Each structure stands twice: as structure tokens, then as C-alpha cells.
Amino acid sequence: MDQDRVQLLRRLESINEPVALPTAQTMDMGLEYIAASSKGGNTTLGRYGAWPAYGPFTMHAEDLQILKDAARQVISEASLERMEIGYIWAEAKEMFSYIGMKESEIQAFQNAFIKAILDAECAPGEKLYVYFHKYESDLPLFFKTRNSLIDYFMSLENLVPWDKMSTDDLGMWCETIDEVPSNSRFVLLTGSRPRECFGSV
């Protein structure tokens, strides 16, 4: 086998943390992004303009108590919005408007949203990571570790195995990954991060 190809494969197959990075948003709200791991890579156009990976959000003791109390009484939206995890609720509210949810459906979603957070069994001070596409009506998925969220995200990707790519493609992938700072290879949105974290085409 060509030694250049061997070296490129070795580099890509030794990727430690997967890469997932939005690169462009089209005029019709399509989102282009790259995804790569030690198993393979792909450039995808999809997700309709919404990056689905969020976090971390600290779950404070008072927030957890409010959510537990909500199991016995209706919680106000203001109470949710004051929490760090309230950023996800704000994203969900945009989804309600986009889809045209009825009030009864919104209340049912809120109940399930709170239950899902509590089911994660966070201790006070622990953090949550979230997978949620705000233009789809699926409930957010909550993870207690960054790696768990990354593993789930990558499980949904249709990665092309490195050994199935041409040597030229392998070289382009190495260059692409090398250009991404090591501390931002997997993009997570938080309440303080601007959503316009990618360009447009």
C-alpha cells in the first residue's frame, strides 16, 4: 500500500475525540456540517438550520427542587426560564410556534420535559448535556456527560469508512481536521454562545 495513504489512514484512525462542526447555512435553512471519528467521516446537508448539541448546563439545588415540586403542581414558564437549562426551554418554545402546537400539547411537552430532566438523576451542581432539534417535536434527550452526548450524536451519522476513501480525500480530511482548534472540534451551543456560529452560502 502507498506509504502516504498508510500515514493518512493512521492519522485519521487515531482521532481521539470525534469532530462535529457546522460549516455553512444555505438560504433555504439547510445546515451543512462535517462529522468525523476514528471510524470515518462525512459532509452532510441537513438538520434544517438547527444545531442539536447543547451544554453544559449546571443543575443547581434550587432548580432541582423546583422541578421536583412541579410533579405536584404546575410550574410557571418564568421559573423554567431562570434556570440554565431554561435555554433549552426557550428553544422548545420556538419549536411550539414553528409547528403550531396547541396549549394542551405544550403542557404535555412541558411535563415530559421536566420528567426527562429529573430522570437524568443529577445531583446538585452536576451538569447536563442535551440533544434537541428545535424544529422537530421530539423531546430533548439529556446526558450527564459530554462524551455520552458525543457518542449519541455520532451514532446517527452515516460516516464513510476511511479505508473506502481515495487518498486525495483522506488528505483533504486531514487538512480540514487540522484547521479546527482542538478545543472546539465538537460544537456545543450554550445560552451564551451566538447561534450564528457558522457562515452562509
C-alpha positions in Angstrom: 0.0 0.0 0.0 1.1 3.6 -0.8 3.0 4.9 2.3 1.4 8.3 2.0 -2.0 6.6 2.2 -0.8 4.5 5.2 0.2 7.6 7.1 -3.1 9.4 6.3 -5.1 6.4 7.4 -3.1 6.1 10.6 -3.7 9.8 11.4 -7.5 9.6 10.8 -8.0 6.3 12.5 -6.3 7.7 15.6 -8.7 10.6 16.0 -9.3 10.8 19.8 -12.4 13.0 20.1 -14.9 13.0 17.2 -15.3 16.1 15.2 -18.8 17.7 14.6 -18.8 21.2 13.2 -21.4 23.2 11.3 -19.8 24.9 8.3 -22.5 26.7 6.4 -26.2 27.5 6.4 -27.9 27.7 3.0 -30.5 30.3 2.0 -33.3 27.7 2.5 -32.2 26.9 6.1 -30.2 23.8 5.2 -27.3 23.2 7.6 -24.0 21.9 6.2 -21.7 20.3 8.7 -18.8 17.9 8.9 -18.6 14.8 11.2 -15.6 12.6 11.7 -14.3 10.0 14.1 -11.7 7.3 14.1 -14.2 5.2 12.0 -14.8 7.6 9.1 -16.1 11.0 8.0 -18.8 12.7 6.1 -20.0 16.1 5.0 -23.8 16.4 5.4 -26.5 18.8 4.5 -29.5 18.6 6.8 -30.9 19.3 10.2 -32.8 22.3 8.8 -30.8 25.1 10.2 -30.6 24.0 13.8 -27.6 22.5 15.5 -28.8 19.9 18.0 -26.0 19.6 20.6 -26.1 21.8 23.7 -24.4 22.2 27.0 -23.2 22.1 29.6 -26.0 23.4 31.9 -25.4 23.3 35.6 -28.3 21.9 37.7 -28.4 23.9 40.9 -30.1 22.6 44.0 -32.9 25.2 43.9 -33.6 24.4 40.3 -33.8 20.7 41.0 -36.2 21.4 43.9 -38.5 23.5 41.7 -38.6 20.7 39.1 -39.4 18.1 41.8 -42.2 20.3 43.1 -43.5 20.6 39.5 -44.5 17.0 39.7 -47.2 18.0 42.2 -48.2 21.4 40.7 -48.0 23.4 37.5 -44.7 25.2 37.1 -44.5 28.7 35.6 -42.5 29.2 32.4 -40.7 32.0 34.2 -39.4 29.5 36.7 -38.0 27.3 33.9 -36.5 30.2 32.1 -34.5 31.4 35.1 -32.6 28.1 35.1 -29.5 27.5 32.9 -31.4 24.6 31.3 -34.1 27.2 30.5 -32.2 27.9 27.4 -33.4 24.6 26.0 -37.0 25.5 27.1 -36.6 28.8 25.1 -35.5 26.7 22.1 -38.6 24.5 22.6 -40.9 27.5 22.6 -39.6 28.4 19.2 -40.5 24.9 18.1 -44.0 25.2 19.5 -44.5 28.3 17.4 -43.0 26.8 14.3 -45.1 23.6 14.5 -48.2 25.3 15.8 -48.7 23.3 18.9 -51.9 23.5 20.9 -51.8 24.7 24.6 -52.6 21.2 25.8 -49.8 19.8 23.7 -47.4 22.4 25.1 -48.4 21.5 28.7 -47.9 17.8 28.0 -44.5 18.6 26.4 -43.5 20.6 29.5 -44.5 17.8 31.8 -42.4 15.3 29.8 -39.5 17.8 29.6 -39.3 18.2 33.4 -39.7 14.4 33.9 -36.8 13.8 31.5 -34.5 16.2 33.4 -35.4 14.5 36.7 -34.9 11.1 35.2 -31.3 12.0 34.5 -30.8 11.9 38.3 -28.4 14.9 38.5 -27.0 15.8 41.9 -26.9 19.5 42.8 -24.0 21.1 40.9 -23.8 18.4 38.2 -24.1 19.3 34.6 -26.4 18.2 31.8 -25.8 18.0 28.0 -28.7 18.0 25.6 -29.5 16.7 22.2 -32.5 18.6 20.7 -33.6 19.7 17.3 -35.8 22.7 17.8 -37.7 22.3 14.5 -38.9 18.8 15.4 -41.4 17.9 18.1 -39.2 15.2 19.7 -38.4 15.6 23.4 -34.9 16.7 24.2 -32.5 13.9 25.3 -30.4 14.7 28.4 -27.0 13.3 29.1 -24.8 13.5 32.2 -21.5 13.6 30.3 -20.2 15.3 27.2 -18.9 12.0 25.9 -22.3 10.4 26.2 -23.8 13.2 24.0 -21.0 12.9 21.5 -21.4 9.1 21.3 -25.1 9.5 20.6 -24.6 12.3 18.0 -22.0 10.2 16.1 -24.3 7.1 16.2 -26.7 9.0 14.0 -24.1 9.9 11.4 -23.7 7.9 8.2 -19.9 8.0 8.2 -17.9 6.8 5.2 -15.1 4.5 6.4 -11.7 6.0 5.9 -10.4 2.9 4.1 -13.1 3.4 1.5 -12.0 6.9 0.5 -9.4 7.9 -2.1 -6.0 9.0 -0.9 -6.8 12.6 -2.1 -10.0 12.6 0.0 -8.0 11.3 3.0 -5.6 14.2 2.6 -8.4 16.7 2.4 -9.9 15.4 5.6 -6.6 15.6 7.4 -6.2 19.2 6.3 -9.8 20.0 7.4 -9.4 18.5 10.8 -6.0 20.1 11.4 -7.6 23.5 10.8 -10.1 23.0 13.6 -8.8 24.1 17.1 -8.5 21.1 19.4 -10.8 22.8 22.0 -13.7 23.3 19.6 -13.9 20.2 17.5 -17.3 19.2 18.7 -19.6 22.2 18.7 -21.9 22.7 21.7 -24.4 25.5 21.9 -25.0 27.2 25.3 -27.1 30.2 26.4 -24.1 32.5 26.0 -23.0 31.2 22.6 -24.3 33.0 19.5 -26.3 30.7 17.2 -24.6 32.3 14.1 -21.5 30.1 14.7 -21.1 29.3 11.0 -21.2 31.1 7.7 -23.8 31.1 5.0 -23.9 30.0 1.4 
